[in-house]
Amino acid sequence: RLWPGFIILLDIAHVFRLQPRVSRRIVCLACMWFVLTLTEDAYRWGLYDVPIDDKHRTDQYNCAHPPCASGVAMSISTTTTALLIFLLDFYFTRGFAHGLGKQNDKVNAAIAATEHIAT
């Protein structure tokens, strides 16, 4: 699955204080990816038909015409869980990075004031 990569991109965007639009675009791309994989997993429209070697095969390929659709309920459950993890990580990381940035700004201001008083 690709969604852990989106989490890493969001964490990088927060740590380096990139523009909020960067985070919004990453979240939008991730949500589109979740919907794309949800529909493929449920209806099998061809995304998983890409050739794959034996080392990467899963139970999904053990049917008459692999890859097998897993059903709508299972697909929604899996996608909802992954999306919830993704969005909660985004929320908590954003809050942490914002708080850390505020603390860093306060420390820098205190250092600048101390330097000004000392000179």
Backbone torsions as a table, in degrees:
resi	resn	phi	psi	omega
1	ARG	NA	153.2	-174.2
2	LEU	-97.9	-15.1	-171.1
3	TRP	-64.5	-27.7	174.4
4	PRO	-62.0	-29.2	175.6
5	GLY	-64.5	-36.1	176.0
6	PHE	-64.8	-37.1	178.0
7	ILE	-62.7	-43.6	179.3
8	ILE	-64.0	-42.4	177.6
9	LEU	-61.3	-41.9	178.4
10	LEU	-64.9	-42.0	178.6
11	ASP	-61.2	-41.1	177.6
12	ILE	-63.8	-42.7	179.4
13	ALA	-61.4	-38.4	179.3
14	HIS	-72.6	-43.3	-177.1
15	VAL	-64.5	-40.0	-178.9
16	PHE	-91.1	10.3	176.4
17	ARG	51.7	47.3	176.4
18	LEU	-70.7	165.8	-179.0
19	GLN	-56.0	145.0	178.4
20	PRO	-58.1	-27.9	179.9
21	ARG	-65.7	-27.5	176.7
22	VAL	-64.9	-46.0	178.6
23	SER	-62.7	-42.7	179.4
24	ARG	-61.9	-39.9	179.3
25	ARG	-66.9	-39.9	178.4
26	ILE	-64.6	-42.6	178.7
27	VAL	-63.2	-43.1	178.3
28	CYS	-62.1	-44.5	177.9
29	LEU	-62.1	-41.4	179.7
30	ALA	-64.9	-42.9	179.0
31	CYS	-63.7	-39.7	176.6
32	MET	-63.9	-39.0	178.2
33	TRP	-63.5	-41.1	178.4
34	PHE	-62.0	-43.5	178.9
35	VAL	-65.7	-41.1	179.0
36	LEU	-60.8	-47.8	-179.7
37	THR	-71.2	-30.6	176.5
38	LEU	-63.0	-47.8	-179.3
39	THR	-67.5	-37.2	177.6
40	GLU	-65.9	-42.8	-178.9
41	ASP	-65.9	-35.8	-177.3
42	ALA	-82.9	-41.2	-171.4
43	TYR	-112.2	-11.6	178.9
44	ARG	51.6	70.9	-179.6
45	TRP	-95.8	0.3	170.8
46	GLY	127.8	-7.1	-178.6
47	LEU	-63.8	-37.3	-178.3
48	TYR	-83.9	1.6	-178.9
49	ASP	-79.9	6.0	177.8
50	VAL	-65.7	136.5	-179.3
51	PRO	-56.8	140.7	-178.6
52	ILE	-140.6	146.0	-179.1
53	ASP	-83.7	170.0	-176.4
54	ASP	-63.8	-27.2	-177.9
55	LYS	-65.8	-28.8	-176.4
56	HIS	-103.3	9.2	-179.4
57	ARG	-71.3	146.7	178.2
58	THR	-127.6	-177.9	178.0
59	ASP	-63.6	-17.9	-179.6
60	GLN	-63.8	-20.0	-176.6
61	TYR	-99.8	9.1	-179.0
62	ASN	-97.9	62.5	176.2
63	CYS	-145.7	178.1	-175.1
64	ALA	-61.9	-42.0	-179.2
65	HIS	-127.9	78.7	-176.2
66	PRO	-67.1	156.4	-7.1
67	PRO	-76.6	146.2	-175.3
68	CYS	-87.7	141.6	174.8
69	ALA	-70.4	142.0	-176.6
70	SER	-95.6	-4.9	-179.1
71	GLY	97.5	151.8	-175.2
72	VAL	-66.1	-45.7	-176.5
73	ALA	-61.9	-46.2	180.0
74	MET	-66.1	-39.1	179.1
75	SER	-64.9	-43.7	179.3
76	ILE	-65.2	-41.0	179.0
77	SER	-62.3	-47.6	-179.4
78	THR	-64.4	-45.3	-178.6
79	THR	-67.5	-40.2	179.0
80	THR	-62.9	-41.8	178.2
81	THR	-62.8	-48.2	-179.9
82	ALA	-64.1	-41.5	179.4
83	LEU	-65.5	-39.1	177.4
84	LEU	-63.4	-44.5	177.1
85	ILE	-61.2	-43.9	-179.5
86	PHE	-61.8	-48.5	-177.1
87	LEU	-70.8	-35.8	176.1
88	LEU	-66.2	-40.8	176.2
89	ASP	-61.4	-42.5	178.1
90	PHE	-60.0	-46.1	-178.1
91	TYR	-62.9	-50.1	-177.0
92	PHE	-69.4	-40.3	179.6
93	THR	-66.4	-39.8	178.4
94	ARG	-62.3	-44.9	178.5
95	GLY	-62.9	-43.0	178.8
96	PHE	-63.6	-47.4	-178.2
97	ALA	-64.6	-38.3	179.2
98	HIS	-65.8	-46.4	178.5
99	GLY	-62.8	-40.6	178.5
100	LEU	-64.6	-39.4	177.8
101	GLY	-64.2	-40.5	177.8
102	LYS	-63.5	-43.8	178.1
103	GLN	-62.7	-41.1	179.6
104	ASN	-63.2	-41.1	177.8
105	ASP	-63.7	-40.3	179.2
106	LYS	-65.0	-42.7	178.9
107	VAL	-63.9	-42.9	178.2
108	ASN	-63.2	-39.0	177.7
109	ALA	-66.2	-39.8	178.1
110	ALA	-65.3	-40.0	178.1
111	ILE	-64.4	-42.6	179.2
112	ALA	-64.6	-40.9	178.4
113	ALA	-65.3	-40.1	178.6
114	THR	-64.3	-41.6	177.7
115	GLU	-63.3	-40.2	-179.5
116	HIS	-65.4	-41.0	-179.9
117	ILE	-68.8	-39.0	-176.3
118	ALA	-71.6	-22.7	-177.5
119	THR	-99.9	NA	NA
